[in-house]
Amino acid sequence: MHSALTTALTRIAVREDCDRTTLPPLYDSIDPGALTAVLESNADVTVRFEYEGYRVVIGPDEVTVIDADR
């Protein structure tokens, strides 16, 4: 798993006050393998997706997690 995905999941787990491993599978929302391939293929890419009520934005130098209702 790409380190940016790990960072995003860790931040969500902190907000949910749980261990990252207890979150629902990421593949229920996105294809983590395909996302990793995209992130590793182009350093200038920014991806956005929703996961468990959060918007996740992964860019070249950022990982942002926002409540989806904002």
C-alpha positions in Angstrom: 0.0 0.0 0.0 1.3 3.5 -0.9 2.5 5.5 2.1 0.0 8.3 1.4 -2.9 5.8 1.7 -1.4 4.6 5.0 -1.2 8.2 6.2 -4.8 8.9 5.2 -6.1 5.8 7.0 -4.1 6.6 10.1 -5.6 10.1 10.2 -9.1 8.7 9.8 -8.5 6.2 12.6 -7.3 9.0 14.9 -10.5 10.9 14.1 -12.6 7.8 14.7 -10.6 6.9 17.9 -9.9 3.4 16.7 -7.0 1.4 15.4 -6.3 1.7 11.7 -6.7 -2.1 11.2 -10.3 -2.0 12.5 -11.5 0.4 9.7 -13.5 -1.2 6.9 -11.5 -2.4 4.0 -10.4 0.4 1.7 -11.3 -1.7 -1.4 -15.0 -1.3 -0.5 -14.5 2.4 -1.6 -11.7 2.3 -4.1 -9.2 -0.1 -5.8 -6.1 0.5 -3.6 -3.9 -1.3 -6.1 -5.0 0.9 -9.0 -4.7 4.0 -6.8 -1.1 3.0 -5.8 -0.2 2.5 -9.4 -1.5 6.0 -10.3 0.3 7.6 -7.3 3.6 5.9 -8.2 3.3 6.6 -12.0 3.2 10.4 -11.8 4.5 12.6 -9.1 2.3 15.5 -10.1 -1.0 13.7 -9.8 -3.7 14.6 -7.3 -6.5 12.1 -6.4 -9.6 12.5 -4.4 -12.0 9.9 -3.1 -14.5 9.4 -0.3 -14.1 6.8 2.4 -16.2 6.2 5.5 -17.6 9.7 5.6 -14.4 11.5 4.8 -13.0 13.2 1.7 -9.4 12.2 1.1 -7.1 14.3 -1.1 -3.7 12.9 -2.0 -1.4 15.2 -3.9 2.3 15.4 -4.6 3.1 16.9 -1.2 -0.1 16.5 0.8 -2.5 14.1 2.3 -5.7 15.8 3.5 -8.6 14.3 5.2 -11.8 16.3 5.5 -15.2 15.5 6.9 -17.4 14.7 3.8 -20.3 16.9 5.0 -18.1 20.1 4.9 
